[in-house]
Amino acid sequence: MNALHLAGPAAGRAREGLTAVFFGGVVPASAQEETLAEEIGRAMAQAGYQLMHGGYNGLMEAAARGAAGQGATVTAVTLIGKHDEWGET
């Protein structure tokens, strides 16, 4: 059974204020899709949202990069049993 793992400075405050949740699949994305995800992350941060995301690479990483670049708090949610398969957060 997999358990959830929260990582990042907002792990204890993930439900405070405005939180946008961005989860994507572990499927390679195109460069255009990653650019769009990063733009979405920036827009959410500019609108005052913190970001909770799936904690892995691809679209989730791009959205987190965009949000963090605007100073938003980013929290990663991963499955402990999947770190070897999907990579560390």
N, C-alpha and C positions, 0 to 999 in steps of 0.2 A: 504494500500500500504506500502510495506517495503522500508526503506531508507538505504543506505549504511552508515556504521560507521567505520572510520579508527581509530585505537588505536596504540599507541607505539611511540617511539621517532622519527620515520621516516615518520610519517603521512604527514608532510608538504613537504617531499622530496621523496615521493614514486616513482617518475618517473625519478629521477636523477641517472646517472650511470647505472650499470648493475643490473637489478632486475629480479629474478626468481619468478614465480607465482606458488604456490602449493595449489590447492584446492582439497579436497576429500569430500566424502559423510559423512553424519552423521550416519554411520553404524559401529557397533563395528568391529574392526580389530583384527587379530590374533597378538600374541606377535611377531611372525616372520615378519609380515607386518609392525608393528610399529618399529621394529629394522631396517628394510630396509629404512623406511621413515626417521628415524633419521640419518642413514648413508648418505642418499641423501642430507639432510639438511647440514651435515658437508661438503660433497663434494662441494656443491654449494658455501658455504662460503669460502672454501679453494681456489676456482676458482675465488674469488673476487666478488661474487654476494651478494646482500642483498636479503632478502626473504619477499615476500608478501604472506600471507596465509589466510585461511578462518576463523581463530580466534577461533576455537572450539577444542574439544578434539579429541583423536584418531590419525589418520595419520597426520592431519594438526599440531596438538600439537607436535607430535614426530619430524616432519621436522623442526619446529620452535626451538625446544630444541637443535637439532643437529646444526643448523645454529648459534643460539645464543651462544652455547658453544664454537664456533670458533671465536666469536667476531663480527659476522655479525649483521647488523641492521635488525630487524624483525618488520614488520608492519602487524597488524591483521585487516582484513576486515570482518565485521559482519553485520547482518541485525538487525536493532533496534527492530523490531517487533518479533524477534525470541529468545531474551535473556531468557525469562521465559521457553521456550520449550527446547532450546539447551544449555543453561548455559551461564554464563558470560564469557568474553574473558580472 
